[in-house]
Amino acid sequence: MARLVFGMNQSLDGYVDHLSFGPSPALFRHFIKEAEGQAGSLYGRTLYELMRYWDEYQPDWDAERHAFAAAWRRQPKWVVSRSLKSVGPNATLIDGDLERAVRKLKADRDGDIEVAGPTLAQSLTDLGLIDEYRIYLHPVVLGRGTPYFAGPRPPLRLVSHDRIGEDVLRLSYVPA
């Protein structure tokens, strides 16, 4: 059975914003390894459309960006959207009953499936479907933006923590 893992970069004050801070080289290498080992990714529409960047070859990419793009393209993706009519390569559209589709996905797969996007993660949290939350805590304060938790924070229990690079802590929580 697959596990759903919601992980994102987060500021000290609880916001996610890829334009305000990004991964260091060490953290980017960590994300490459994560992408290579994942059983797939489950996206909301907004984050999926942002990540489609990795579908198109960019001549100025370094070796690490090529590695991430290759891992991202290889893995299956499921996109939750009521507005999209189609999705890109190696992706499946989920536009019906979210709970039923995700329960089936978990039952049919093995390994970790990344959950991408706070709004989708909140819907899955409300349904009790997320197995682990990974916060990549950066030493920045944004003061505004999209919060990591799009709704009330569920009761959580810290199960591990580790430092990645010079200044990022990965905090791993499971539902309490």
DONULUM-475492 format. One record per residue (C-alpha): residue in three letters; residue number from 1; x, y, z. Coordinates in steps of 0.1 Angstrom, whole numbers, plus 5000, padded with zeros to 4 digits. Example, Ala and Ser with C-alpha at 12.3 -4.5 7.8 and 13.67 -1.06 7.14 Angstrom:
<atoms>
 resn resi    u    v    w
  ALA    1 5123 4955 5078
  SER    2 5137 4989 5071
</atoms>
This chain:
<atoms>
 resn resi    u    v    w
  MET    1 5000 5000 5000
  ALA    2 5013 5035 4991
  ARG    3 5018 5063 5016
  LEU    4 5009 5099 5008
  VAL    5 5036 5123 5019
  PHE    6 5030 5161 5018
  GLY    7 5063 5180 5018
  MET    8 5071 5216 5009
  ASN    9 5096 5243 5016
  GLN   10 5083 5266 5044
  SER   11 5093 5299 5059
  LEU   12 5097 5303 5097
  ASP   13 5063 5320 5098
  GLY   14 5045 5291 5079
  TYR   15 5043 5302 5043
  VAL   16 5053 5284 5011
  ASP   17 5064 5306 4982
  HIS   18 5088 5293 4955
  LEU   19 5096 5328 4943
  SER   20 5107 5341 4977
  PHE   21 5131 5314 4986
  GLY   22 5144 5283 4968
  PRO   23 5165 5252 4976
  SER   24 5202 5254 4981
  PRO   25 5223 5231 4960
  ALA   26 5224 5206 4988
  LEU   27 5186 5207 4992
  PHE   28 5181 5205 4954
  ARG   29 5202 5173 4953
  HIS   30 5180 5160 4981
  PHE   31 5149 5167 4961
  ILE   32 5164 5148 4931
  LYS   33 5169 5117 4952
  GLU   34 5134 5121 4966
  ALA   35 5120 5123 4930
  GLU   36 5140 5093 4919
  GLY   37 5126 5072 4947
  GLN   38 5090 5083 4947
  ALA   39 5062 5060 4934
  GLY   40 5046 5091 4919
  SER   41 5032 5126 4926
  LEU   42 4997 5138 4932
  TYR   43 4991 5174 4922
  GLY   44 4965 5201 4925
  ARG   45 4961 5220 4892
  THR   46 4981 5251 4902
  LEU   47 5012 5234 4913
  TYR   48 5010 5209 4884
  GLU   49 5009 5237 4859
  LEU   50 5039 5253 4876
  MET   51 5058 5219 4875
  ARG   52 5051 5214 4838
  TYR   53 5082 5235 4834
  TRP   54 5102 5202 4839
  ASP   55 5085 5186 4808
  GLU   56 5104 5209 4784
  TYR   57 5141 5207 4779
  GLN   58 5160 5239 4787
  PRO   59 5194 5243 4771
  ASP   60 5208 5263 4801
  TRP   61 5201 5235 4826
  ASP   62 5231 5221 4846
  ALA   63 5235 5184 4852
  GLU   64 5214 5185 4884
  ARG   65 5184 5202 4867
  HIS   66 5186 5175 4839
  ALA   67 5186 5148 4866
  PHE   68 5156 5163 4884
  ALA   69 5137 5167 4851
  ALA   70 5144 5131 4841
  ALA   71 5132 5118 4875
  TRP   72 5101 5140 4873
  ARG   73 5092 5129 4838
  ARG   74 5097 5092 4847
  GLN   75 5073 5091 4876
  PRO   76 5036 5088 4872
  LYS   77 5016 5119 4881
  TRP   78 4979 5123 4891
  VAL   79 4964 5157 4887
  VAL   80 4933 5167 4907
  SER   81 4913 5193 4887
  ARG   82 4878 5201 4877
  SER   83 4889 5227 4851
  LEU   84 4916 5209 4832
  LYS   85 4904 5188 4803
  SER   86 4938 5171 4797
  VAL   87 4972 5167 4813
  GLY   88 5007 5161 4800
  PRO   89 5029 5131 4795
  ASN   90 5028 5104 4822
  ALA   91 4999 5121 4840
  THR   92 4964 5111 4847
  LEU   93 4935 5135 4854
  ILE   94 4914 5130 4885
  ASP   95 4882 5150 4881
  GLY   96 4856 5129 4900
  ASP   97 4854 5116 4935
  LEU   98 4887 5126 4951
  GLU   99 4884 5103 4981
  ARG  100 4876 5072 4961
  ALA  101 4903 5079 4935
  VAL  102 4930 5085 4961
  ARG  103 4920 5055 4982
  LYS  104 4923 5033 4951
  LEU  105 4956 5049 4942
  LYS  106 4970 5041 4977
  ALA  107 4957 5005 4975
  ASP  108 4970 4999 4940
  ARG  109 5006 5013 4945
  ASP  110 5035 5007 4968
  GLY  111 5060 5034 4980
  ASP  112 5057 5071 4988
  ILE  113 5035 5093 4966
  GLU  114 5043 5130 4970
  VAL  115 5013 5153 4976
  ALA  116 5020 5186 4960
  GLY  117 5001 5218 4969
  PRO  118 4986 5231 5002
  THR  119 4950 5232 4990
  LEU  120 4951 5196 4978
  ALA  121 4969 5186 5009
  GLN  122 4942 5202 5031
  SER  123 4915 5183 5012
  LEU  124 4934 5150 5017
  THR  125 4940 5159 5054
  ASP  126 4903 5165 5059
  LEU  127 4897 5130 5045
  GLY  128 4924 5114 5067
  LEU  129 4945 5103 5038
  ILE  130 4979 5119 5043
  ASP  131 5004 5096 5061
  GLU  132 5033 5120 5066
  TYR  133 5040 5157 5065
  ARG  134 5075 5169 5057
  ILE  135 5083 5206 5064
  TYR  136 5115 5218 5049
  LEU  137 5120 5248 5072
  HIS  138 5140 5277 5059
  PRO  139 5154 5306 5080
  VAL  140 5133 5333 5063
  VAL  141 5102 5353 5074
  LEU  142 5078 5362 5046
  GLY  143 5049 5378 5066
  ARG  144 5024 5368 5040
  GLY  145 5016 5343 5013
  THR  146 5002 5308 5010
  PRO  147 5003 5289 5042
  TYR  148 5017 5254 5044
  PHE  149 4985 5243 5061
  ALA  150 4956 5257 5041
  GLY  151 4932 5250 5070
  PRO  152 4933 5239 5106
  ARG  153 4965 5221 5114
  PRO  154 4957 5184 5122
  PRO  155 4971 5169 5154
  LEU  156 5006 5158 5146
  ARG  157 5035 5139 5161
  LEU  158 5071 5146 5152
  VAL  159 5088 5114 5141
  SER  160 5121 5127 5127
  HIS  161 5142 5157 5120
  ASP  162 5174 5163 5101
  ARG  163 5195 5191 5087
  ILE  164 5199 5195 5050
  GLY  165 5227 5217 5038
  GLU  166 5237 5247 5060
  ASP  167 5203 5261 5070
  VAL  168 5173 5238 5063
  LEU  169 5156 5215 5088
  ARG  170 5134 5187 5075
  LEU  171 5107 5180 5101
  SER  172 5087 5148 5095
  TYR  173 5053 5144 5112
  VAL  174 5026 5118 5112
  PRO  175 4990 5122 5122
  ALA  176 4987 5119 5160
</atoms>
